[in-house]
């Protein structure tokens, strides 16, 4: 069980699982078995966890060879294994008709495809969710232990070859970090496809600013239980600083040593980008590969050519069939020019060893970014509660320039009329004619930024043991409020990205007091930050003694 030493976990009564909106009817709890379209399907097999609590799983095996031996692909999820469809995603997601069968659960592997290639597929309803018993635990070591128990149950079934792999997007990716650190003997390979790994910095508090859009929505999806559920939104609000609650969600990424095919994207700033890449960086796995794309995440996961990549990986590590995976480049990245232009390139490591970190200095008088320090001190002010209020700084490239990696923004800031300030940062691309160049953003949009960053000024203290000159990591242990009339330096982490700027194109830095990207389609996940501390006037000091600058990761042409 997960430890709650040092805090009281906020729990609430679950909501009748049969009343969940948008879900198909909840099947009865009894075990059923039948054959459908070449699949032997077992619904609601009961698996007992180490503390005696039973959870329910669905199992899919090829009907013509159900006795194996075969490996298993596990999808661990709270979203309901009964929520299956071949049209799970709206048209603007980019997922095309025919890419999945009607047996596919949300963000999970398609049983029709994998069983046809000699795999079993297991989808689990996690503890407390739907008709699984117990109380819902939202990540943390306890959920990792539950997943461990299921892996070990699957690994010794008579039809299993003793090897279990895991795949899936988002929640189904993040659980892989939690369980892989525990080293279940039958877990043979993992394939996390975009999942955050730092609960505080990537999910709940961006730069110390509480996320108010996705977190409440996500919590609402975790309440369908006959027991109690962990009210994540309430717990987030009860723990604004990094304390024992957040420590209970930590993952020891260095303890992961299983073969790993890690897939991240540049397009999920505010959710999965940072954490997926950090997971790859810190894993100890001797056999690990990273693919970072700039596309819509669900479309990328279900795209048949990418599914073939995943099958080659699992065939090698779950079946023992040589697929040449060891010859894959350790790192592959898409270098974006726009939402539609993003060629793939092989690399040897991440971050790229040949990166040159070059500063561009803010010029308050001209609104430009300069390669040389600006001699004359100046300031730019804006109204942080006015949607039109912002500061902009532009740099026009005279030669083709690739920016790949981590950017850092150093600002000297002052809040007039307030003792704190919330800073939102966007890096944008502007074409030769002065028009914005959109990048893929979240799973749906093509008008997004190059990269984003956030910081509440009172959270400016750094974790010196984890920070680097190009990636500041804030400790979030205490607040340091601002003093009237006293400018202070803040270092803002800008999440990793990769973009090619052609000669004549412009990099634009935008600083604002609220979300810079605010338009979202109804009922879709989208980061929001609506509990802000802004008041009065924000002032950015630059030039002279104020070394406000944007540090760029410039990658020379090979």
N, C-alpha and C positions, 0 to 999 in steps of 0.2 A: 504494500500500500504506500502511496505517496505521503511524505512527511508534511505536516502543517505546523511544525515547530516555529514559534515566533509570530504566528498570525492565526486568525480565525477565518476559515474559508466560508464565504457566503454561499449558502445552498438554498434552493427553492423547490417547492413541490412541482413535479413534472406535470406536463399537459398530456391528456389522453392521446396516445399515439394514433388512434383511429381518426382523430379530428385534424390532422396536419393538412393545411391547404396546399394544393398543387401536387399532391402525391396520389398515386393510384391507390385503390382500396388495400388496406393492410391484410395480408393473408392470415389465416388462422395459425396458431402457434404450433400445431401438430406437425410432426415430420411427414413429408410427402416425397415420393419418388416417381418420376415419369421420364419418358423419352420424347424429345421434341427437336425436330430438324437436326438429327445427328448427334444430339447431346443427351447424355444421361444426367438428369438434374435431380439433386437432393435439396429440398428446401427445409430449412429449420432443423439442421442437425444440432444437437445440444453438446456443447463442449464445456467441461467444468474447469474453472480456473483454480489457482493454488489455494485460494481462501474458501473454496466450495461454492462460489457463485457461478451459475451457468449462463453462458451467452449462446446466441444462435448464429449459425453460419449457413450459407448456401454454397453448394459444391457442384461444379460442372466438370464432367469427364466425357471423353469421346465415347459415344454409345457402342461403337464397334470394337473398342478395346478398353473397357472401363477398369480392368484389373491391372493395367500397367505392366511393368513399373514405369512411372512417369514423374516428372517434377511438378511442383505446384507454384503457381503465381498467386500471391495473397494481396488482396485489397482490404485494408483496415479503415473503416469509415464510420462516422456518426450519421450519415445522410440518408440511410435507409437502403438496404440491399434490394428491397422490393421496388425501388424507384428506377425501373429499367425502361429504356426506349432507344430507338434508332434516330430520334429527333430531339435529343436532350438540349441542343443548343440552338439559339435563334440564328437567322441568316447572317447577321452582321458579325457573328463569331468566326466566320470563315470555314466552319466545318461543313463539308460537302455531303450531299446525299450519297449513301452507299459506303461511307467510311466506317460505319459501325452497324452492328446487328441490333435487333430488338431486345437482346439479352444484356445489353451494356448498362451498367450502373454508372452513376455520376462520377466523372473523373477517374474511372477505373478501366481495367483491361476488358476487352471484348471477348467473352468466352467462345463465341463461334469461331473467331480467328485462331485463338490460342489452342483450343481443343483440337482443331483440325491439324495442328502442327505438333500434336503429341504432348500437350500439357493439360494438367487440371487447373482450374481456376476456382479460388475460394474468395467469396465476399462475406465479410463479417459485419454484424451489427455490434458495435463496441458496447462495453459494460453500461447497462442502464438505458441504452437507446432502444427505442421501439419496443420489442418484446423480450430483448435480453434483460436479465435481471440485474439488480444492484442499483447503485447510484452513479450518475454520470460524472466521470472525471475528465476534465478537458486538458489533455496532455499531462506532462509531468511524469515522474518515474513510475507512478502507479499504472498509467496507461501503457508505458513501455513494458512493464512486467506482464500485463494482461496479454499484450501482443506476443511476447516471448512464449507464454504458455500455449497459445494457439499454434505458433510455429512448431513447437516441440510436439504437439499433438499431431499435426499434419505430417511431420517428418517421419513418424513411425507407423503410419497407416500401411496396411499390406499392399496397397496399390501404388504407394509412393516410392520413388527411388532414393529417398532419404535427403533430397535437396529441395529447399524452399527459397523462392525469390520473391521480391516485392517490387511493385511498380505502381504508378499513379501520380496524379497531379494534386498540388496544394496540400490539403490535410493528409491525403494518402502518400504524399512525399515526406511531410514533416514527421510523421510517425516512424518513418524508416530511420531517421537519425536517433530517435529515442530508443528504439529497440536494438539497433545495430550496436550501440555502445555497450549493451548488456551481453553481447556475444552469444546468442542462442546457438547451440552446436549445429542445428540443421539449417540455419540461415546461410545460404551459399552465395548470394549476390543481391545487390540492391540497385534500383533504378529510380531515384528521386527526380521527378520531373517538375521542378519549380515549387519549392516550399521554404518558407522562412525558417530560420534556426535560432533567432534571438527574439524572444517574446516581447521584451520591453521595447527595443529599439526599432523593430521592423513591423510589429503588429499593433501595439497598443499606444506607444508614445514616440512620435517621430521628433527627434531632437528635444524631447521633453514635453511636446505639445500633444495632448490627448487626441487620438483618432476617434471621431464621433459618427462615422458612416458605416464602415465595414464591421467594426467590432459589435455594435448593437445588432446588426443584421445577422452576423455569424452566431451570436448568442441565441438569437431567436430560433436558429436552426437546430439548437442543441437541447431543446426543452421537451421534446416528445418522448416521455418516459413514464413508466408506472412507478418509478421511484422518485428520487430527488436529483436535481441537476445543478452542476456548478454554474452559478450565474457569473459568467466571465465579465460581462459589461459592468456589473456592480463591483466585482473584485478589482477590475481595472481602475474604477473611480476611487476605490478605497485605498489604492496603493500608487500615488502619483510619483513617488521616488522609488529607486531601485532598492528593494528590501528582501526579506525572507520569502515573501510571496513569489517574487520574480526568480529568486534563487531556486525555488522548488520546480521551476520550469526549465532550468538550465540543462544543456546537453553537453556532454564531454565529447566533442567532435574528434579529438585526438584519439579517443578509445576505439573509434570505428576503423576496423582493419579488413573488412570483407571487400571483395571486388565490387567496384561501384562505377556505374555509368550515370553521371550527373548531368542533367539538362537544366539550363537556366535561360533567362531572357533579359535583354536590355529593356524590355517594354513593360515591366511590372514594378516600376518605381512606386514605393509606398506599400508594397506587400512582399513579393518574393525575390526580387533581383538580388539584393544584398546578401540575404541569408543563404541562398542556394550556392552562390559563389564562395561565401565564407565557409560553408560546409565542405566544399571541395578542397579549399586551401588547407584546412586544418585536419582533414581525415588522414589517418596513418596508413591507409590502404596502399599496399605495394602496387596493386593493379587498379588504377582509377583513371577515368577519362572524363573530360569536361567538354560539353557542347553548349555554346551560348548563342542564341538566335535573336533576331529582332522582329519576330512575327507574333501573331495572336496565339496565346498559349494553348488553348484547346485545339485549335486547328493544327498546330504543330504536333501535338501529342497524337492525334488520331490520323494524321496524314499517313497514307500507306507506306511511303518511302521511309518515314521515320520509324514507323512500327517495325519495318524490316531491320533497321539498325538495332532496335531493342531485341528483336528475335535472335539476331546474330550474337549479341552479347549473352543472352540467356542460354542459347544453344551451347555456347562454349562453356559456361560456368555451371549450368544446371544439368546439361546432358553429356558434357565431356566431348562434344563434337568440335573439331578444329574449324574455326570460322575466320581466323586471321585477325582476331580482335587485338592481339598483342602487337600487331603492326599498325593499329590506329594511331594517329597523332595524339599525344597526351591531351592537347587542347585544340579545339576548333572554335573559331569565332566568326560571326557574321559582322562585317564592317559596313555600317549603314551609310547610304547617301540619302535615303528617304524611306518612307513606309514600304515602298514597293521595290526598292533597289538595295540589296543587302548581300553581296557575294560572300561566300564562305572561305575561310583561310585557315590553314593548319599552323599551329604554334607548338612550342616545346614546353611552355610553362605559363603560369599565371601568378602574379602580374608579369607582363612581358619584360624580360631582362633588359632589353635594349631601350626601354622607355627613358626619355629625357624629360625631367620635370622643369617646366619653364614658366615663370611668373608673368602675368599681364597685370599692370598696375592701373588702378582706377583713377581717372582724371575727373574730378568733380566739376571743373569748369566747362569741359567739352562733352561730357558723357561718353568718353572714349575709354578704351583699354589700350595701354601703352606697353611696349616691350621694355622701356626704360623707366626707372623711378621718376615720379612726377615731383618736380622741385617745389612748386607752389602748393601750400596747404589750402584746401577748400572743403566745402560740405554740400551735400545734397539732402534736402528734407522732403518728406511726403506725409500725407495723412493716412495712417494705417487702417482706419475704419472706413475709408472711402474706397469703393471698388476701383476707382480710377487712380488712386494713389499708389505710386511705385517709383522706383529708381531704375534707370536703364543705362547700360554701358555696352558699347559695341566695339568689336575688333574685326576689321576686314582683312582677310588673308590675301597675300600677294602671290602665294604659291600653294599648290595642293598640299594639304596638311591633315594627317590622321591624328585624331584625339582618341586614344584607347586606354582605359584604366580608370583611376580614381582622381577626381578633382577635389581640391580644397579651396574654400573661400575664406580669406582672412579679411574681416571688417573691423574697423573702429566705429563703434556705434554709441549713440546717446539717445535717451528717451526724454523728451521735454514734456513734463506734465504727467509722468508715470514712473514707477520704479521697476518696470519690467517691459519686455518687448518680445513679440513673436515674429521671427524672421522666416519668410518663405522664399526659396531661391529656385529659379529655373534657368537652365541653359537651353537656348533655342538656336535654330539654324535659319538664316535668312538668305534667300537666293540673290543672284546678281541684280535682279530687278527690284529687290526690296520686299519680296513676298515671303511669308513664313513657309518653311519646308516642314511638313508634318512627319512625325515618326509614329510608329505603332505604339499605342498606349493602352495598358490593361489588355483585356481579351477582345476588345471590340472596336477601338478607335484608331484613326490614322492621322489625327491632327495633334499629336502629343509632342512633348519636349524631347530634347536630347537627354536631359538628366534633371533630377530634382534634389533639393536638400532642404533641411528644416533646422531651426534651433530656437528655443526659448532662451533669452539672454541670461536669465538666472541659472540656467543649467550649463553654463559655459565651461565649468571645470572639467579638465581632461583626466581620463584614466591614463596616466603616463606610462604604465607598463604595457598597455595595448596600442597606444597611439604611435603612428609613424609620421614623418614630415608630410606625407601625402594623404594620410587617412587618419584624421582625428577621431578618437573614440571617447565619448563623454561618459563620465562616471555616473551621473544622475543620482548621487547619494545625498546631496543637499542643495539648497538654493542660495544663490548669492545675488541679492537684489541690487538694482542700480542706484547710484547716488545722483542727485540732481546736478546737472552741469558737468559731470565727469565722464568723458568718453572712455570706453573700455574695449579691448580687443576680444573678438570672438573668432573661433575657428569652426567653420561649418563643413561637415562631411557631405559631399555630393556623391550620390550613389554611382557605382561604376557604369560605364557606357562605352560605346565604340561608334565613332562617326567620322566620315571623310568629308572635309570641307574643301571644295575646289577653289582655285584662285578666283578672287572676286566675290566669293561668298563671305557671309558675316556670321560670327559667333556673337550672340546677344546674351548678356547677363541681366536678369530681371530680379529685383529684390522688392518684396511686397509684405504687407502685414496680414495677409490672408491667403487662402488657396488660390494659386494662379490658374489652375485648370479646374473649373467649377461645373461645367456642363456635362451631365451624365444622363444617359437614357434611363427611363423609369424602371425601377425594380432591379437594377443591375449593381453589382459590387463596385464601389468607387470610394476612394479615400476622401474623408472630410475632416475638417478641423474647425469646429464651430464654438469651442469654449476657449476664447482668447483673452489675453491680458492687455490688449492694445488700448492706448488712450493717448491724447495729446498729439505729439509730433515725433516721428522717427527721424533721426539725423545720422547720416553716414559721413564720417570724416575720411578724407583721402588726401594724399600728397604731403610733402614735407615730412614731419615727424610721424605721420600716420601711414603705415605701410600697408594699406588696404590693397589686396591683390587676389587674383584668381590664379591658382597653380594648376597648370595644364599638363597632362601626360601625353607628350608628343612622341609619336612612334615614327622613326625615320623609315623611309622606303628601303626595302631590302633589294 
